């Protein structure tokens, strides 16, 4: 599955969009005010891992694009991996953006 930003509902106040989805492709949310709780920390760790995967896939895709001998299979595989991690990065951006202070809420 891949994250579809246009189809994902915006998280309601107090809900955190999690870095995974259900087996049917629906987004998962966490209801908590505790940003240091065990589930929040687990979600943070998964996001860090997904961002590292994104960096690794980007390096691999650049290598494939730089290889003039790369065939269709290698290009398709690199593009498939790139679209997957881009979806993860967009989900992380949406999740973190939704948790930013709004308007006059800044300290």
RAVEN-V89236 format. One record per pair of residues at least 12 apart in sequence whose ideal C-beta (glycine too) atoms are under 6 Angstrom apart, sorted by the first residue. I is the first residue (numbers start at 1). J is the second residue. D is the distance in whole Angstrom. If there is no record, write none. Layout:
i-><I:I>
j-><J:J>
d-><D:D>
This chain:
i-><1:1:2:2:3:3:3:5:8:11:11:15:15:16:17:17:18:18:19:19:19:19:47:50:53:54:54:57:57:57:61:61:64>
j-><21:25:84:87:87:90:91:90:27:29:98:29:31:30:94:95:30:43:43:46:47:50:92:88:85:85:89:81:82:85:78:82:78>
d-><6:4:6:4:4:6:4:5:5:6:5:4:6:4:6:4:6:5:6:4:5:6:5:4:6:4:5:5:6:5:4:5:4>
